[in-house]
Amino acid sequence: MGNLSQKRMEKVIFTSFKELLIKNKFSDISITMIANQALIHRNTVYHHFTDKYDLLNKYIEYEAKNFPIDFSNFENHPFQNIHDLLITSFEKIISYQKDDHDFNLIIQNGFLKLIVNAQEDDQIFWFIGKIASILLWNDFHNGYYELIRDYQALDKIYQTGVFPKVE
């Protein structure tokens, strides 16, 4: 019985968190804001999550359960797969949070972790390494490419192994 109560409370917190993410930058959101939105005490949020970063990581997992990842084309177009999953699950949130650096790093790492966990073949780490390199290069160049908008350009970099000149 306690497990159902816990799941119900986490769903309430996730729903409130999502509502806040659509209207507020992640870096501006506090546990108190989440608790007020959910109409619960902030200690209740801390009972389920260590902080807002833990909440965001668990929210990514929660949303991803509803949208299975299709790996049939992942090897050739990983950024398209990430794009499709993000658009399906997080479109409104991503468009509002696009300039929040912390949020974007957590989202990127969260999805890479989901991809790794969904695979049974350790070869996935080679692909993840290549993806992480491209994301790191992009971060180094001040987010020249947006993960959602420019997934085709990122896939081209992945396929060719050549970084374009950025000024």
C-alpha positions in Angstrom: 0.0 0.0 0.0 2.9 2.4 0.8 4.3 1.9 -2.6 1.1 3.1 -4.3 1.1 6.1 -2.0 4.7 6.9 -2.8 4.1 6.5 -6.6 1.0 8.8 -6.3 3.0 11.5 -4.5 5.9 11.3 -7.0 3.4 11.7 -9.8 2.0 14.8 -8.1 5.5 16.2 -7.6 6.5 15.4 -11.3 3.3 17.1 -12.6 4.0 20.2 -10.5 7.6 20.2 -11.5 6.6 20.0 -15.2 4.2 22.9 -14.8 7.0 25.0 -13.3 9.5 23.9 -16.0 7.2 25.3 -18.7 7.0 28.7 -17.1 10.3 29.1 -15.1 14.0 28.5 -15.9 15.3 25.4 -14.1 18.0 27.4 -12.4 15.3 29.7 -10.9 13.2 26.8 -9.6 13.5 25.9 -5.9 12.2 23.0 -3.8 9.9 25.5 -2.1 8.4 26.5 -5.4 7.9 22.8 -6.3 6.2 22.1 -3.0 4.0 25.2 -3.3 2.9 24.1 -6.8 2.2 20.6 -5.6 0.4 21.9 -2.4 2.6 19.9 -0.2 5.3 20.6 2.4 8.8 21.0 1.1 9.9 18.1 3.5 7.7 15.8 1.4 9.6 16.7 -1.7 12.9 16.0 0.2 11.5 12.7 1.3 11.3 11.6 -2.3 14.2 13.5 -3.9 17.5 14.7 -2.6 17.4 18.0 -4.5 16.0 19.5 -7.7 18.8 17.9 -9.8 17.8 14.4 -8.5 14.2 15.3 -9.2 15.0 16.3 -12.8 16.9 13.0 -13.4 14.1 11.0 -12.0 11.6 13.0 -14.0 13.5 12.1 -17.2 13.3 8.4 -16.3 9.6 8.8 -15.4 8.8 10.4 -18.8 11.0 8.0 -20.8 9.0 5.0 -19.4 6.1 6.2 -21.5 8.1 6.4 -24.7 10.2 3.3 -25.5 13.5 4.1 -27.3 13.8 2.6 -30.8 17.4 1.6 -31.4 17.0 0.2 -34.9 18.5 3.3 -36.4 20.5 4.6 -33.4 23.9 3.6 -34.8 23.5 5.8 -37.8 21.4 8.6 -36.5 21.7 8.9 -32.7 20.9 12.6 -32.6 17.7 12.0 -34.6 16.7 9.4 -32.0 17.5 11.7 -29.1 15.6 14.5 -30.9 12.5 12.3 -31.4 12.5 11.2 -27.8 12.9 14.8 -26.6 10.2 16.2 -28.9 7.8 13.4 -27.8 8.3 13.8 -24.1 9.7 17.3 -23.5 8.9 19.6 -26.4 7.4 22.5 -24.4 9.9 22.2 -21.6 12.9 22.0 -23.9 11.8 25.1 -25.9 11.5 27.1 -22.7 14.7 25.8 -21.1 17.0 26.0 -24.2 19.1 28.7 -22.6 19.5 27.1 -19.2 22.9 25.5 -19.3 22.5 23.3 -16.2 19.2 22.0 -17.4 20.6 21.1 -20.8 23.6 19.2 -19.3 21.3 17.2 -17.1 18.9 16.4 -19.9 21.8 15.3 -22.2 23.4 13.2 -19.5 20.0 11.8 -18.5 19.2 10.6 -22.0 22.7 9.2 -22.5 22.2 7.2 -19.3 18.8 6.0 -20.5 20.4 4.8 -23.8 23.1 2.9 -22.0 20.6 1.3 -19.6 18.4 0.2 -22.5 21.2 -1.7 -24.2 22.6 -5.1 -23.4 25.6 -4.7 -25.6 28.7 -3.0 -24.1 29.6 -1.7 -27.6 27.1 1.1 -26.9 29.8 2.8 -24.9 31.7 3.5 -28.1 28.7 5.2 -29.6 28.0 7.1 -26.3 31.7 8.3 -26.3 31.3 9.7 -29.8 28.0 11.4 -28.9 29.5 12.8 -25.7 32.5 14.1 -27.7 30.2 15.9 -30.1 28.1 17.4 -27.2 31.3 18.5 -25.4 32.6 20.1 -28.6 29.3 21.9 -29.1 29.4 23.1 -25.4 32.9 24.3 -26.0 31.6 26.4 -28.9 28.8 28.0 -26.8 26.1 25.7 -28.0 26.6 26.5 -31.7 24.1 23.7 -32.5 20.8 23.2 -30.6 20.1 19.5 -29.9 16.5 19.7 -31.1 16.7 22.1 -34.0 20.1 21.0 -35.4 20.0 17.2 -34.9 20.6 16.5 -38.6 23.9 18.6 -38.5 24.9 16.8 -35.3 24.2 13.4 -37.0 26.4 14.5 -39.9 29.2 15.2 -37.5 28.7 11.8 -35.9 28.7 10.0 -39.3 31.7 11.8 -40.8 33.7 12.4 -37.7 34.5 15.9 -38.9 33.8 19.0 -36.9 32.8 22.0 -38.9 34.7 25.3 -38.6 32.9 27.6 -36.1 33.7 31.2 -35.8 
